[in-house]
Amino acid sequence: MGEIVEIDGQGRIYLPSEVRGRLRYRKFRIHVDNENIVLSPIKPAVKKYYGVAGRPIYRTPEEIDEALKHGTEKILREDLH
């Protein structure tokens, strides 16, 4: 069957660690279906669209910063000439 949980006085439900460990997301939409509580994960938009335009060029914030620095320097050099 499943785990038995309770709602505390502040309306919180404790999810056992075994359940939390199987969940990929931390944010959920909740709705009640008859007498069932249903949690639907809210997937971050970044993950939803990641890789849509092809393989990512930069993998770390440092790589992005470096690319912006070089791109800006290139544009400034071209403007000066």
Backbone as JSON Lines, residues from 0, in Angstrom:
{"i":0,"aa":"M","n":[0.84,-1.17,0.0],"ca":[0.0,0.0,0.0],"c":[0.88,1.23,0.0]}
{"i":1,"aa":"G","n":[0.97,1.97,1.01],"ca":[1.8,3.16,1.05],"c":[2.05,3.56,2.49]}
{"i":2,"aa":"E","n":[2.77,4.65,2.64],"ca":[3.07,5.18,3.97],"c":[1.82,5.85,4.54]}
{"i":3,"aa":"I","n":[1.69,5.85,5.85],"ca":[0.62,6.57,6.52],"c":[1.23,7.83,7.11]}
{"i":4,"aa":"V","n":[0.63,8.97,6.77],"ca":[1.12,10.26,7.27],"c":[-0.06,11.02,7.88]}
{"i":5,"aa":"E","n":[0.26,12.04,8.66],"ca":[-0.76,12.87,9.29],"c":[-0.53,14.33,8.96]}
{"i":6,"aa":"I","n":[-1.6,15.1,9.05],"ca":[-1.51,16.55,8.9],"c":[-1.4,17.12,10.31]}
{"i":7,"aa":"D","n":[-0.35,17.94,10.54],"ca":[-0.17,18.49,11.89],"c":[-1.08,19.71,12.1]}
{"i":8,"aa":"G","n":[-1.0,20.29,13.28],"ca":[-1.85,21.43,13.65],"c":[-1.67,22.65,12.77]}
{"i":9,"aa":"Q","n":[-0.53,22.75,12.08],"ca":[-0.26,23.88,11.2],"c":[-0.51,23.53,9.74]}
{"i":10,"aa":"G","n":[-1.09,22.37,9.49],"ca":[-1.45,21.97,8.14],"c":[-0.33,21.34,7.35]}
{"i":11,"aa":"R","n":[0.76,20.99,8.0],"ca":[1.9,20.39,7.31],"c":[1.79,18.87,7.27]}
{"i":12,"aa":"I","n":[2.29,18.32,6.18],"ca":[2.35,16.86,6.03],"c":[3.82,16.48,5.95]}
{"i":13,"aa":"Y","n":[4.24,15.58,6.79],"ca":[5.62,15.1,6.77],"c":[5.73,13.97,5.75]}
{"i":14,"aa":"L","n":[6.63,14.14,4.77],"ca":[6.89,13.08,3.8],"c":[8.1,12.29,4.28]}
{"i":15,"aa":"P","n":[7.94,10.99,4.45],"ca":[9.07,10.16,4.9],"c":[10.27,10.28,3.96]}
{"i":16,"aa":"S","n":[11.46,10.1,4.48],"ca":[12.67,10.26,3.69],"c":[12.7,9.34,2.48]}
{"i":17,"aa":"E","n":[12.12,8.16,2.59],"ca":[12.1,7.24,1.43],"c":[11.3,7.85,0.28]}
{"i":18,"aa":"V","n":[10.21,8.55,0.62],"ca":[9.38,9.19,-0.4],"c":[10.12,10.41,-0.97]}
{"i":19,"aa":"R","n":[10.66,11.26,-0.09],"ca":[11.39,12.46,-0.54],"c":[12.55,12.08,-1.44]}
{"i":20,"aa":"G","n":[13.23,10.99,-1.12],"ca":[14.38,10.56,-1.91],"c":[14.03,10.16,-3.32]}
{"i":21,"aa":"R","n":[12.79,9.79,-3.54],"ca":[12.35,9.36,-4.88],"c":[11.82,10.53,-5.7]}
{"i":22,"aa":"L","n":[11.62,11.69,-5.07],"ca":[11.08,12.84,-5.78],"c":[12.19,13.65,-6.42]}
{"i":23,"aa":"R","n":[11.98,14.05,-7.67],"ca":[12.98,14.85,-8.38],"c":[12.8,16.34,-8.17]}
{"i":24,"aa":"Y","n":[11.63,16.75,-7.7],"ca":[11.32,18.18,-7.58],"c":[10.95,18.52,-6.14]}
{"i":25,"aa":"R","n":[11.02,19.82,-5.83],"ca":[10.72,20.27,-4.48],"c":[9.49,21.17,-4.42]}
{"i":26,"aa":"K","n":[8.93,21.52,-5.57],"ca":[7.77,22.41,-5.61],"c":[6.64,21.67,-6.32]}
{"i":27,"aa":"F","n":[5.44,21.72,-5.71],"ca":[4.3,20.96,-6.23],"c":[3.03,21.79,-6.24]}
{"i":28,"aa":"R","n":[2.17,21.5,-7.17],"ca":[0.81,22.03,-7.18],"c":[-0.04,20.98,-6.48]}
{"i":29,"aa":"I","n":[-0.95,21.43,-5.62],"ca":[-1.78,20.5,-4.87],"c":[-3.24,20.7,-5.25]}
{"i":30,"aa":"H","n":[-3.94,19.62,-5.42],"ca":[-5.38,19.7,-5.58],"c":[-6.03,18.47,-4.97]}
{"i":31,"aa":"V","n":[-7.31,18.61,-4.67],"ca":[-8.06,17.53,-4.04],"c":[-8.97,16.92,-5.09]}
{"i":32,"aa":"D","n":[-8.88,15.61,-5.23],"ca":[-9.69,14.85,-6.18],"c":[-10.55,13.89,-5.35]}
{"i":33,"aa":"N","n":[-11.82,14.24,-5.2],"ca":[-12.71,13.52,-4.28],"c":[-12.1,13.57,-2.89]}
{"i":34,"aa":"E","n":[-11.64,12.46,-2.36],"ca":[-11.02,12.47,-1.03],"c":[-9.51,12.25,-1.11]}
{"i":35,"aa":"N","n":[-8.94,12.39,-2.3],"ca":[-7.5,12.18,-2.48],"c":[-6.78,13.51,-2.64]}
{"i":36,"aa":"I","n":[-5.63,13.62,-2.01],"ca":[-4.76,14.77,-2.18],"c":[-3.76,14.4,-3.28]}
{"i":37,"aa":"V","n":[-3.69,15.25,-4.31],"ca":[-2.8,14.97,-5.43],"c":[-1.75,16.07,-5.51]}
{"i":38,"aa":"L","n":[-0.48,15.67,-5.54],"ca":[0.63,16.61,-5.71],"c":[1.19,16.42,-7.12]}
{"i":39,"aa":"S","n":[1.25,17.5,-7.88],"ca":[1.82,17.46,-9.23],"c":[3.07,18.33,-9.23]}
{"i":40,"aa":"P","n":[4.21,17.8,-9.67],"ca":[5.45,18.58,-9.62],"c":[5.4,19.79,-10.54]}
{"i":41,"aa":"I","n":[5.99,20.87,-10.08],"ca":[6.18,22.06,-10.9],"c":[7.63,22.04,-11.35]}
{"i":42,"aa":"K","n":[7.81,21.83,-12.64],"ca":[9.16,21.7,-13.17],"c":[9.69,23.09,-13.51]}
{"i":43,"aa":"P","n":[10.91,23.4,-13.04],"ca":[11.49,24.72,-13.34],"c":[11.57,24.93,-14.85]}
{"i":44,"aa":"A","n":[11.26,26.15,-15.29],"ca":[11.26,26.47,-16.72],"c":[12.62,26.21,-17.35]}
{"i":45,"aa":"V","n":[13.67,26.44,-16.6],"ca":[15.02,26.23,-17.14],"c":[15.21,24.78,-17.56]}
{"i":46,"aa":"K","n":[14.71,23.85,-16.77],"ca":[14.85,22.44,-17.13],"c":[13.93,22.09,-18.29]}
{"i":47,"aa":"K","n":[12.78,22.75,-18.34],"ca":[11.83,22.47,-19.4],"c":[12.41,22.83,-20.77]}
{"i":48,"aa":"Y","n":[13.14,23.93,-20.84],"ca":[13.66,24.41,-22.11],"c":[15.14,24.11,-22.34]}
{"i":49,"aa":"Y","n":[15.81,23.52,-21.36],"ca":[17.24,23.25,-21.47],"c":[17.52,22.36,-22.68]}
{"i":50,"aa":"G","n":[18.38,22.81,-23.56],"ca":[18.79,22.04,-24.72],"c":[17.86,22.12,-25.91]}
{"i":51,"aa":"V","n":[16.77,22.89,-25.81],"ca":[15.8,23.0,-26.9],"c":[16.47,23.56,-28.17]}
{"i":52,"aa":"A","n":[17.35,24.5,-28.0],"ca":[18.0,25.14,-29.15],"c":[19.27,24.41,-29.57]}
{"i":53,"aa":"G","n":[19.48,23.24,-29.06],"ca":[20.68,22.49,-29.4],"c":[21.54,22.27,-28.17]}
{"i":54,"aa":"R","n":[22.69,21.72,-28.42],"ca":[23.62,21.42,-27.33],"c":[24.11,22.72,-26.69]}
{"i":55,"aa":"P","n":[24.13,22.8,-25.35],"ca":[24.6,24.03,-24.69],"c":[26.08,24.3,-24.98]}
{"i":56,"aa":"I","n":[26.39,25.55,-25.19],"ca":[27.77,25.94,-25.48],"c":[28.57,26.07,-24.18]}
{"i":57,"aa":"Y","n":[27.96,26.68,-23.18],"ca":[28.64,26.93,-21.91],"c":[28.02,26.08,-20.82]}
{"i":58,"aa":"R","n":[28.84,25.56,-19.94],"ca":[28.34,24.66,-18.9],"c":[28.43,25.24,-17.49]}
{"i":59,"aa":"T","n":[29.22,26.3,-17.31],"ca":[29.36,26.87,-15.97],"c":[29.18,28.38,-16.04]}
{"i":60,"aa":"P","n":[28.84,29.01,-14.93],"ca":[28.74,30.48,-14.9],"c":[30.06,31.15,-15.28]}
{"i":61,"aa":"E","n":[31.17,30.52,-14.92],"ca":[32.49,31.09,-15.25],"c":[32.7,31.11,-16.77]}
{"i":62,"aa":"E","n":[32.28,30.05,-17.45],"ca":[32.4,30.01,-18.91],"c":[31.54,31.1,-19.55]}
{"i":63,"aa":"I","n":[30.36,31.32,-19.01],"ca":[29.48,32.37,-19.53],"c":[30.12,33.74,-19.31]}
{"i":64,"aa":"D","n":[30.67,33.98,-18.11],"ca":[31.33,35.26,-17.81],"c":[32.5,35.51,-18.77]}
{"i":65,"aa":"E","n":[33.29,34.47,-19.0],"ca":[34.45,34.59,-19.89],"c":[34.0,34.91,-21.32]}
{"i":66,"aa":"A","n":[32.96,34.25,-21.79],"ca":[32.45,34.49,-23.14],"c":[31.92,35.91,-23.27]}
{"i":67,"aa":"L","n":[31.22,36.39,-22.25],"ca":[30.71,37.77,-22.28],"c":[31.86,38.77,-22.29]}
{"i":68,"aa":"K","n":[32.88,38.5,-21.53],"ca":[34.05,39.39,-21.49],"c":[34.7,39.47,-22.86]}
{"i":69,"aa":"H","n":[34.96,38.31,-23.49],"ca":[35.6,38.29,-24.8],"c":[34.69,38.9,-25.87]}
{"i":70,"aa":"G","n":[33.39,38.62,-25.79],"ca":[32.45,39.2,-26.76],"c":[32.4,40.71,-26.66]}
{"i":71,"aa":"T","n":[32.37,41.22,-25.44],"ca":[32.34,42.67,-25.22],"c":[33.62,43.32,-25.73]}
{"i":72,"aa":"E","n":[34.77,42.72,-25.44],"ca":[36.05,43.25,-25.91],"c":[36.09,43.29,-27.44]}
{"i":73,"aa":"K","n":[35.58,42.25,-28.08],"ca":[35.56,42.17,-29.54],"c":[34.7,43.29,-30.14]}
{"i":74,"aa":"I","n":[33.52,43.49,-29.56],"ca":[32.63,44.55,-30.05],"c":[33.26,45.91,-29.87]}
{"i":75,"aa":"L","n":[33.9,46.14,-28.72],"ca":[34.53,47.45,-28.46],"c":[35.71,47.69,-29.43]}
{"i":76,"aa":"R","n":[36.5,46.65,-29.69],"ca":[37.61,46.79,-30.65],"c":[37.09,47.13,-32.03]}
{"i":77,"aa":"E","n":[36.02,46.46,-32.46],"ca":[35.45,46.71,-33.78],"c":[34.89,48.13,-33.87]}
{"i":78,"aa":"D","n":[34.3,48.62,-32.83],"ca":[33.75,49.98,-32.81],"c":[34.85,51.03,-32.89]}
{"i":79,"aa":"L","n":[36.01,50.73,-32.32],"ca":[37.11,51.68,-32.31],"c":[37.82,51.76,-33.66]}
{"i":80,"aa":"H","n":[37.71,50.73,-34.48],"ca":[38.41,50.71,-35.77],"c":[37.52,51.11,-36.87]}
